[in-house]
Amino acid sequence: MATRMSRCRSWSRVQRFGIAAYRKYSSGSRYPNVSLSAPLPGIPKPVFACVDGQEKHETKITTLENGLKVASQNKFGQFCTVGILVNSGSRHEAKYPSGIAHFVEKLAFSSTAQYGSKDEILLTLEKHGGICDCQTSRDTTIYAVSAEVKGLDTVVSLLSDAVLQPRLLDEEIEMTRMAVRFELEDLNMRPDPEPLLTEMIHAAAYRGNTVGLPRFCPVDNVETIDKKVLHNYLRNYYCPERMVLAGVGIEHEQLVECARKYLLDAKPVWGTSAVASVDLSVAQYTGGIVKMEKDMSDVSLGPTPIPELTHIMIGLESCSFLEDDFIPFAVLNMMMGGGGSFSAGGPGKGMFTRLYLNVLNRHHWMYNATAYHHSYEDSGLLCIHASADPRQVREMVEIITREFIQMAGSAGEMELERAKTQLKSMLMMNLESRPVIFEDVGRQVLSTGKRKLPHQLCDLISNVTASDIKRVTTKMLRSKPAVAALGDLTELPSYEHIQAALSSKDGRLPRMYRLFR
């Protein structure tokens, strides 16, 4: 009986795929004679998905009567990410004690008019499989929630309450003070100095103005910031025309309906001022140096401690993200690349970038060389962070200044294409993530009122030429350098010498002759 069933199966296989496809595999001398380049017989012709042209309109934007913008992009899935972005950050604190944005971030999603505590908010979100988060940067504050699509009404109601109706109780502010103090201590103790150096380079580049104001609350202001100070600040900056309600993974009409219901006539707990006093200062790039002498020998204790290092960051003014030159600067940053000397990787890990090939591969004593590009609505900063043994700081600084000068040389065709391809792939890979799409939609709509789609950005990247790179670099090298230095700075060259090196043809520091060492 079993044999007969086996023969029936075999015969049906012959009928479906033909004699050629039916070969026994038991013998080593016989192989299946099936072409891998031609369609299999009997299989229906595949129908592939195609672009229907609707991608041009995938980000929909509506402005409500009170000035609030609602932006959304639909994305398949049962979860959505929705949030409110506010044009408010540490750059707007010139007339207030620095650190308000830091406090706002820590106080977010605490008790509100509708919810008695943070736990109540979390339990409400839990019913819809949701999580919440708040992040502040130098120019933007983002309140975001990821939850099931069917809980959208609850999510928008909760966001409206968290942003416009926080109670700011005394005990919550006291807990926030403790959290801020702990974070400031942690900032100075952690082995990774990058957040501290970023703070220092901004302070050097934009001394005392806009994006140069401290992002973290200074220790002296921790006790100064209270409910009255917070309300005074929020009254001026948390107004509908400075906000965007962004959503990814939901229907636009549904989001607009919820916005009208919970945000159109919502009255903030701090009231509204007749004339909002908003700081509209434009970032003034000054250049300069910020130094912090610090014993780095005990930063990482353990069985294999990190050796004592001195960290240097040198930056030059680039451009705003609203300018056309932003894309060439992004390609240049990718071309410089870099990383740590212990990075393991292969194709796509940036091991062929200039800071790997010219710096880390040639100078074994350097522990790190990485390029960063910070861009804002009115200015930008391209910088290189490097770290090495304190005795080799002078040589390290000269290597970095030489790299800056060599940026103005002609970029090779292969390295330029590689940098453009890597930038496009990074852009597209990041935009696979729903929270990243949410932030991209929200930030673009907040700053420009519209959104450039990924394929438009890819076209702009593809159009960058070697002459564009040379042009933006030549313009950048005319600015004064910004320098941040952390650690043992005995061998650090003077600011004037660093400036002279960046103005020279080869990037070399002026020679120093000493009679005594």
C-alpha positions as CSV (number, residue, x, y, z in Angstrom):
1,M,0.0,0.0,0.0
2,A,2.8,2.4,1.0
3,T,4.7,1.6,-2.2
4,R,1.7,2.3,-4.3
5,M,1.1,5.7,-2.6
6,S,4.8,6.6,-3.2
7,R,4.4,5.8,-6.9
8,C,1.3,8.0,-7.1
9,R,3.2,10.9,-5.5
10,S,6.1,10.4,-7.9
11,W,3.8,10.3,-11.0
12,S,2.1,13.5,-9.8
13,R,5.5,15.2,-9.5
14,V,6.4,14.1,-13.1
15,Q,3.1,15.6,-14.3
16,R,3.7,18.9,-12.5
17,F,7.4,19.5,-13.2
18,G,8.2,17.3,-16.2
19,I,10.6,14.3,-16.6
20,A,13.7,16.5,-16.4
21,A,12.9,17.7,-12.9
22,Y,12.2,14.1,-11.7
23,R,15.6,12.6,-11.0
24,K,16.7,10.4,-8.1
25,Y,19.4,11.9,-5.9
26,S,20.7,8.7,-4.4
27,S,23.5,8.3,-7.0
28,G,26.5,10.7,-6.9
29,S,26.7,10.7,-10.7
30,R,23.2,12.1,-11.3
31,Y,22.2,15.7,-10.6
32,P,18.8,17.4,-10.9
33,N,18.6,18.9,-14.4
34,V,16.7,22.1,-13.3
35,S,17.7,25.4,-14.7
36,L,18.1,28.1,-12.0
37,S,17.8,30.9,-14.5
38,A,14.5,29.9,-16.2
39,P,11.0,29.7,-14.5
40,L,9.9,26.3,-13.3
41,P,7.2,24.7,-15.5
42,G,3.7,24.7,-14.0
43,I,4.4,27.6,-11.6
44,P,2.1,30.7,-12.1
45,K,3.9,33.9,-13.2
46,P,4.8,36.0,-10.2
47,V,3.2,39.4,-9.7
48,F,5.6,41.9,-8.1
49,A,4.7,44.9,-6.1
50,C,5.4,48.2,-7.9
51,V,5.6,51.8,-7.0
52,D,2.4,53.6,-7.9
53,G,3.6,57.2,-7.5
54,Q,1.8,57.7,-4.2
55,E,5.1,57.9,-2.3
56,K,5.3,61.6,-3.3
57,H,2.4,62.3,-0.9
58,E,3.1,59.9,1.9
59,T,3.8,62.6,4.5
60,K,0.6,64.5,5.0
61,I,0.6,67.9,6.8
62,T,-2.4,69.9,8.2
63,T,-2.2,73.2,10.1
64,L,-5.0,73.7,12.7
65,E,-6.7,77.0,13.4
66,N,-4.4,77.7,16.4
67,G,-1.2,77.2,14.4
68,L,-0.4,73.6,15.5
69,K,0.9,71.5,12.6
70,V,-0.2,67.8,12.3
71,A,2.1,65.6,10.3
72,S,1.7,61.9,9.6
73,Q,3.0,59.1,7.5
74,N,1.2,55.8,7.2
75,K,3.2,52.6,7.7
76,F,1.9,49.1,7.8
77,G,1.7,47.5,11.2
78,Q,-0.4,47.3,14.3
79,F,1.8,49.8,16.3
80,C,2.2,53.5,15.8
81,T,4.6,56.2,17.2
82,V,3.0,59.5,18.0
83,G,4.5,62.5,19.7
84,I,4.6,66.3,20.1
85,L,7.8,68.1,19.1
86,V,8.3,71.6,20.5
87,N,10.7,74.3,19.1
88,S,12.3,74.7,22.5
89,G,15.7,73.7,23.9
90,S,18.8,74.9,25.7
91,R,19.5,77.5,23.0
92,H,16.5,79.5,24.1
93,E,17.6,79.9,27.7
94,A,19.6,83.1,27.4
95,K,17.1,85.1,29.6
96,Y,16.5,82.2,32.0
97,P,18.7,80.0,34.3
98,S,20.5,77.4,32.1
99,G,19.2,73.9,32.7
100,I,15.5,74.4,32.2
101,A,15.4,72.0,29.2
102,H,17.3,69.4,31.3
103,F,14.6,69.7,34.1
104,V,11.7,69.5,31.6
105,E,13.2,66.3,30.1
106,K,13.3,64.7,33.6
107,L,9.9,66.0,34.7
108,A,8.1,64.7,31.5
109,F,5.3,62.2,31.9
110,S,5.0,62.9,35.7
111,S,1.6,63.7,37.3
112,T,-0.8,65.8,35.3
113,A,-4.3,67.2,35.6
114,Q,-5.8,63.8,34.4
115,Y,-3.2,61.4,35.9
116,G,-2.2,61.3,39.6
117,S,1.3,59.9,39.0
118,K,3.8,58.6,36.5
119,D,2.8,55.1,37.4
120,E,-0.8,55.9,36.3
121,I,0.5,57.1,33.0
122,L,2.6,53.9,32.5
123,L,-0.4,51.6,33.5
124,T,-2.6,53.4,31.0
125,L,0.0,52.9,28.2
126,E,0.5,49.3,29.3
127,K,-3.1,48.5,28.3
128,H,-2.2,49.5,24.7
129,G,1.3,47.9,24.8
130,G,2.8,51.4,24.9
131,I,5.9,53.1,26.1
132,C,6.8,56.8,26.5
133,D,9.9,58.9,26.4
134,C,11.0,62.6,26.4
135,Q,14.3,63.9,24.9
136,T,15.6,67.4,24.7
137,S,18.4,68.7,22.5
138,R,19.8,72.2,21.9
139,D,16.9,73.2,19.8
140,T,14.0,70.7,20.1
141,T,12.0,68.9,22.8
142,I,10.3,65.6,21.8
143,Y,7.5,63.9,23.8
144,A,6.9,60.5,22.1
145,V,4.7,57.4,22.7
146,S,4.7,54.1,20.9
147,A,1.5,52.0,21.3
148,E,-1.1,50.0,19.4
149,V,-2.9,51.9,16.7
150,K,-6.3,51.2,18.3
151,G,-5.2,53.2,21.4
152,L,-4.5,56.4,19.4
153,D,-7.3,58.4,21.1
154,T,-5.9,57.6,24.6
155,V,-2.3,58.4,23.4
156,V,-3.1,61.9,22.0
157,S,-5.1,62.7,25.1
158,L,-2.2,61.6,27.3
159,L,0.3,63.6,25.3
160,S,-1.8,66.7,25.5
161,D,-2.1,66.3,29.2
162,A,1.7,65.6,29.7
163,V,2.8,68.6,27.6
164,L,0.2,71.2,28.6
165,Q,-1.1,70.1,32.0
166,P,1.8,68.9,34.2
167,R,1.4,69.5,37.9
168,L,5.1,70.0,38.6
169,L,4.7,69.1,42.3
170,D,7.4,70.1,44.8
171,E,8.3,66.5,45.5
172,E,8.6,65.8,41.7
173,I,10.9,68.8,41.3
174,E,13.0,67.7,44.3
175,M,13.4,64.2,42.7
176,T,14.4,65.8,39.5
177,R,17.1,67.8,41.3
178,M,18.5,64.5,42.6
179,A,18.4,62.9,39.1
180,V,20.1,66.0,37.5
181,R,22.9,66.0,40.2
182,F,23.4,62.2,39.6
183,E,23.6,62.7,35.9
184,L,26.1,65.6,36.2
185,E,28.3,63.4,38.5
186,D,28.0,60.5,36.0
187,L,29.0,62.8,33.1
188,N,32.3,63.6,34.7
189,M,33.0,60.0,35.8
190,R,32.1,57.9,32.7
191,P,35.0,56.5,30.6
192,D,33.4,57.8,27.4
193,P,34.2,61.5,27.3
194,E,32.2,62.2,24.1
195,P,29.1,63.9,25.7
196,L,31.3,66.1,27.8
197,L,33.6,67.0,24.9
198,T,30.5,67.8,22.7
199,E,29.3,70.2,25.4
200,M,32.8,71.8,25.6
201,I,33.2,72.2,21.8
202,H,29.8,74.0,21.5
203,A,30.8,76.3,24.4
204,A,34.0,77.1,22.6
205,A,32.4,77.5,19.1
206,Y,29.4,79.6,20.2
207,R,30.7,81.4,23.3
208,G,27.8,82.4,25.5
209,N,25.1,82.4,22.8
210,T,22.3,80.1,21.4
211,V,23.7,76.6,20.8
212,G,26.8,77.4,22.9
213,L,24.6,77.6,26.1
214,P,24.9,74.5,28.3
215,R,22.7,71.6,27.5
216,F,23.1,70.1,30.9
217,C,22.0,72.0,34.0
218,P,25.0,73.7,35.6
219,V,25.5,72.7,39.3
220,D,24.8,76.2,40.5
221,N,21.4,76.3,38.9
222,V,20.0,73.0,40.3
223,E,18.5,74.7,43.3
224,T,17.5,77.9,41.4
225,I,15.1,76.2,39.0
226,D,11.6,75.8,40.6
227,K,7.9,75.7,39.5
228,K,7.7,79.5,39.0
229,V,10.8,79.6,36.7
230,L,9.6,76.6,34.7
231,H,6.1,78.1,34.2
232,N,7.6,81.5,33.1
233,Y,9.7,79.7,30.5
234,L,6.9,77.3,29.3
235,R,4.4,80.2,29.0
236,N,6.6,81.7,26.2
237,Y,7.8,78.6,24.4
238,Y,5.0,76.0,24.7
239,C,2.5,77.6,22.3
240,P,0.7,75.8,19.4
241,E,2.6,77.6,16.6
242,R,5.9,76.2,18.0
243,M,4.6,72.6,18.1
244,V,4.1,69.7,15.7
245,L,2.0,66.6,16.4
246,A,3.7,63.9,14.4
247,G,2.6,60.3,13.9
248,V,3.8,57.3,12.0
249,G,1.7,54.2,11.4
250,I,-1.7,55.9,11.5
251,E,-4.3,57.4,9.1
252,H,-3.8,61.2,8.8
253,E,-7.5,62.0,9.2
254,Q,-7.7,60.0,12.4
255,L,-4.7,61.9,13.8
256,V,-6.2,65.3,12.8
257,E,-9.5,64.4,14.4
258,C,-7.7,63.5,17.7
259,A,-5.6,66.8,17.5
260,R,-8.8,68.8,17.1
261,K,-10.4,67.0,20.1
262,Y,-7.5,67.3,22.5
263,L,-5.1,70.1,21.3
264,L,-7.1,72.7,19.5
265,D,-8.8,74.4,22.5
266,A,-6.5,73.0,25.2
267,K,-5.6,75.6,27.8
268,P,-2.1,75.2,29.4
269,V,-1.8,75.1,33.2
270,W,0.6,78.1,33.1
271,G,-1.8,80.3,31.2
272,T,-1.0,82.2,28.0
273,S,0.8,85.5,27.6
274,A,-0.5,88.2,25.4
275,V,2.9,88.7,23.7
276,A,5.2,85.7,23.9
277,S,8.8,86.7,24.7
278,V,10.7,84.3,22.4
279,D,14.5,84.4,21.8
280,L,15.0,84.6,18.1
281,S,18.8,85.1,18.3
282,V,20.8,83.8,15.4
283,A,23.8,81.6,16.3
284,Q,27.0,83.6,16.3
285,Y,30.1,81.4,15.6
286,T,33.0,82.8,17.7
287,G,35.6,80.0,17.8
288,G,37.8,79.7,20.8
289,I,39.2,77.1,23.2
290,V,37.7,75.4,26.3
291,K,40.2,73.4,28.4
292,M,39.5,71.1,31.4
293,E,42.6,69.8,33.2
294,K,41.6,66.4,34.6
295,D,43.3,63.3,36.0
296,M,42.1,60.6,33.6
297,S,44.3,57.8,35.2
298,D,41.5,56.4,37.4
299,V,38.6,56.8,35.0
300,S,38.3,53.1,34.3
301,L,39.4,50.9,37.1
302,G,39.2,47.1,36.7
303,P,41.3,44.1,35.7
304,T,42.0,45.7,32.3
305,P,41.7,49.5,32.8
306,I,41.7,51.9,29.9
307,P,45.1,53.7,29.7
308,E,45.3,57.3,30.7
309,L,44.3,59.4,27.6
310,T,44.1,63.0,26.7
311,H,41.0,63.9,24.5
312,I,41.1,66.7,21.9
313,M,38.2,67.9,19.7
314,I,38.9,70.5,17.0
315,G,35.9,71.9,15.0
316,L,35.3,74.5,12.3
317,E,32.0,76.2,11.2
318,S,30.1,74.3,8.6
319,C,26.5,75.3,7.7
320,S,22.8,75.2,8.6
321,F,20.7,72.1,7.7
322,L,18.5,74.5,5.7
323,E,21.3,75.4,3.3
324,D,22.2,73.5,0.1
325,D,25.7,72.8,1.3
326,F,24.4,70.6,4.1
327,I,24.4,67.5,1.8
328,P,28.1,68.0,0.7
329,F,29.1,68.5,4.4
330,A,27.2,65.2,5.3
331,V,29.2,63.4,2.5
332,L,32.4,65.0,3.7
333,N,31.7,63.8,7.3
334,M,31.1,60.3,6.0
335,M,34.3,60.4,3.9
336,M,36.3,61.3,7.0
337,G,34.5,58.7,9.1
338,G,36.9,57.2,11.7
339,G,36.3,55.4,15.0
340,G,38.2,53.7,17.7
341,S,41.5,51.8,17.1
342,F,39.8,48.6,18.4
343,S,36.9,48.6,16.0
344,A,36.4,45.3,14.3
345,G,34.7,45.3,10.9
346,G,34.8,44.8,7.2
347,P,32.9,46.2,4.3
348,G,30.4,48.9,5.3
349,K,32.0,49.5,8.7
350,G,33.9,52.6,7.5
351,M,37.4,51.0,7.6
352,F,38.2,52.7,4.3
353,T,37.4,56.2,5.6
354,R,40.3,58.8,5.7
355,L,40.6,58.8,9.5
356,Y,41.1,55.0,9.4
357,L,43.5,54.9,6.4
358,N,45.5,58.1,7.2
359,V,45.4,58.2,11.0
360,L,44.5,55.0,12.9
361,N,46.3,52.6,10.4
362,R,49.5,54.7,10.4
363,H,49.7,55.9,14.0
364,H,49.3,52.9,16.3
365,W,49.5,55.0,19.4
366,M,46.3,56.9,18.7
367,Y,43.2,55.3,20.4
368,N,40.5,57.2,18.6
369,A,39.9,59.5,15.6
370,T,36.3,60.2,14.7
371,A,34.5,62.9,12.6
372,Y,31.2,64.5,13.8
373,H,28.8,66.9,12.1
374,H,26.4,69.0,14.3
375,S,23.9,71.0,12.3
376,Y,21.3,73.5,13.4
377,E,18.8,75.9,11.7
378,D,21.3,78.7,11.5
379,S,24.8,77.2,11.8
380,G,26.8,74.0,12.0
381,L,30.0,72.5,13.3
382,L,32.2,69.8,11.7
383,C,34.7,68.5,14.2
384,I,37.2,65.7,14.7
385,H,37.7,64.0,18.1
386,A,41.0,62.3,18.8
387,S,42.5,60.7,21.9
388,A,46.1,59.5,22.7
389,D,48.7,59.3,25.5
390,P,49.2,62.7,27.1
391,R,52.9,62.7,26.0
392,Q,51.9,62.6,22.3
393,V,49.2,65.3,22.4
394,R,51.2,67.8,20.2
395,E,51.8,65.2,17.5
396,M,48.1,64.1,17.6
397,V,46.9,67.7,17.2
398,E,49.2,68.2,14.2
399,I,47.9,64.9,12.6
400,I,44.3,66.3,13.0
401,T,45.1,69.7,11.6
402,R,46.8,68.1,8.6
403,E,43.6,66.0,7.9
404,F,41.6,69.3,8.0
405,I,43.9,70.8,5.4
406,Q,43.9,67.7,3.2
407,M,40.0,67.9,3.1
408,A,40.5,70.8,0.6
409,G,42.5,68.6,-1.8
410,S,40.8,66.7,-4.6
411,A,38.6,63.8,-3.4
412,G,39.3,60.5,-5.2
413,E,36.4,59.2,-7.4
414,M,36.3,55.8,-5.5
415,E,36.4,57.3,-2.0
416,L,33.7,59.9,-2.9
417,E,31.4,57.2,-4.4
418,R,32.0,55.0,-1.4
419,A,31.1,57.8,1.0
420,K,27.9,58.7,-0.9
421,T,26.9,55.0,-1.1
422,Q,27.5,54.6,2.7
423,L,25.6,57.8,3.5
424,K,22.6,56.6,1.4
425,S,22.6,53.1,2.9
426,M,22.8,54.5,6.4
427,L,19.9,56.9,5.7
428,M,17.7,54.1,4.3
429,M,18.6,51.6,7.0
430,N,17.8,54.2,9.7
431,L,14.5,55.0,8.1
432,E,13.4,51.3,8.4
433,S,12.7,52.1,12.1
434,R,9.3,53.6,12.9
435,P,10.7,55.9,15.8
436,V,13.4,57.2,13.4
437,I,10.7,58.0,10.7
438,F,8.7,59.8,13.4
439,E,11.6,62.0,14.5
440,D,12.5,62.7,10.9
441,V,9.0,63.7,10.0
442,G,8.6,65.8,13.1
443,R,11.9,67.6,13.0
444,Q,11.6,68.5,9.2
445,V,8.1,69.8,9.6
446,L,9.0,71.8,12.7
447,S,11.9,73.5,11.0
448,T,10.7,73.9,7.4
449,G,7.0,73.2,7.3
450,K,7.5,70.3,4.9
451,R,9.4,67.1,4.5
452,K,12.0,66.0,2.0
453,L,11.4,62.3,1.2
454,P,14.2,59.7,1.4
455,H,14.4,59.3,-2.5
456,Q,14.8,63.1,-2.8
457,L,17.7,63.1,-0.3
458,C,19.3,60.2,-2.1
459,D,19.1,62.2,-5.4
460,L,20.8,65.1,-3.7
461,I,23.5,62.9,-2.2
462,S,24.1,61.3,-5.7
463,N,24.6,64.8,-7.2
464,V,27.5,65.8,-4.9
465,T,30.8,66.1,-6.8
466,A,34.4,66.4,-5.8
467,S,34.3,70.1,-6.6
468,D,31.4,70.5,-4.1
469,I,33.5,68.9,-1.4
470,K,36.5,71.2,-2.2
471,R,34.3,74.3,-2.2
472,V,32.6,73.7,1.2
473,T,36.0,72.7,2.8
474,T,37.7,75.8,1.5
475,K,34.9,77.9,2.9
476,M,35.0,76.0,6.2
477,L,38.8,76.5,6.6
478,R,38.4,80.3,6.6
479,S,36.6,80.1,10.0
480,K,38.4,80.3,13.4
481,P,38.9,76.9,15.0
482,A,36.9,75.7,18.1
483,V,39.0,73.5,20.4
484,A,37.9,71.4,23.4
485,A,40.7,69.7,25.4
486,L,40.2,67.2,28.3
487,G,42.8,65.4,30.5
488,D,46.5,66.1,31.0
489,L,47.2,69.1,28.8
490,T,50.9,69.7,29.5
491,E,51.8,69.1,25.8
492,L,48.8,70.8,24.3
493,P,49.9,73.5,21.7
494,S,48.6,77.0,22.2
495,Y,45.3,78.1,20.5
496,E,47.3,80.5,18.3
497,H,49.5,77.6,17.1
498,I,46.5,75.5,16.2
499,Q,45.0,78.4,14.3
500,A,48.2,79.0,12.5
501,A,48.4,75.3,11.5
502,L,44.8,75.4,10.1
503,S,45.8,78.5,8.1
504,S,49.0,76.9,6.6
505,K,49.3,74.9,3.4
506,D,50.3,71.6,5.0
507,G,48.6,71.8,8.4
508,R,51.9,71.7,10.4
509,L,52.2,73.4,13.8
510,P,54.8,76.1,14.1
511,R,58.1,74.7,15.2
512,M,59.1,75.2,18.9
513,Y,62.7,75.2,20.0
514,R,63.5,74.6,23.6
515,L,66.9,75.0,25.3
516,F,65.7,72.9,28.2
517,R,63.2,70.1,28.4
